[in-house]
Amino acid sequence: MKMSAIVTIASAAAAQKAAAAATGQNVLMVRRKWGANPPEWILTLAEECDRTSQGRTAAKLGIKSPAIVNQALQNKYTGRMDRLEERVRGELMNKVLACPVLGEISARRCLDEQARPFTSSNALRLRLNRACAVCPNRREP
């Protein structure tokens, strides 16, 4: 084998290694577990986990356990994936919804408002309760 061929092979291997180092371990795990074309919100979740950590990302999304984030990245989460997707789109991808009471809000805030308990002593909560009942953005419990 000629010296130039050896150098080319070594350069290609070094380039692959550098690309793998630039891609975080969570993104690599997603590509292994989800296949060649994972959903864009899963890749966004993995990239955020690589920038910070799974625990910090879970806290940022308002998720109680980092295990949920880990299971989602591994394509093993058996819970409501649509809710997790809305949180990722709202918090990390800046998805905005039109709320009839609050105006433009993030998808995550919409989910948070829906989860808050009803109280008749708070005028805003009362208006939200009535509007959320017929809102097209409503998520079923």
Secondary structure, DSSP 8 states (H G I E B T S, - for coil): --HHHHHHHHHHHHHHHHHHHHS-HHHHHHHHHH-SS--HHHHHHHHHHHHS-HHHHHHHHT-S-HHHHHHHHTT---S-HHHHHHHHHHHTS--EEEETTTEEEEHHHHHHHHHS---TT-HHHHHHHHHHHH-TT----
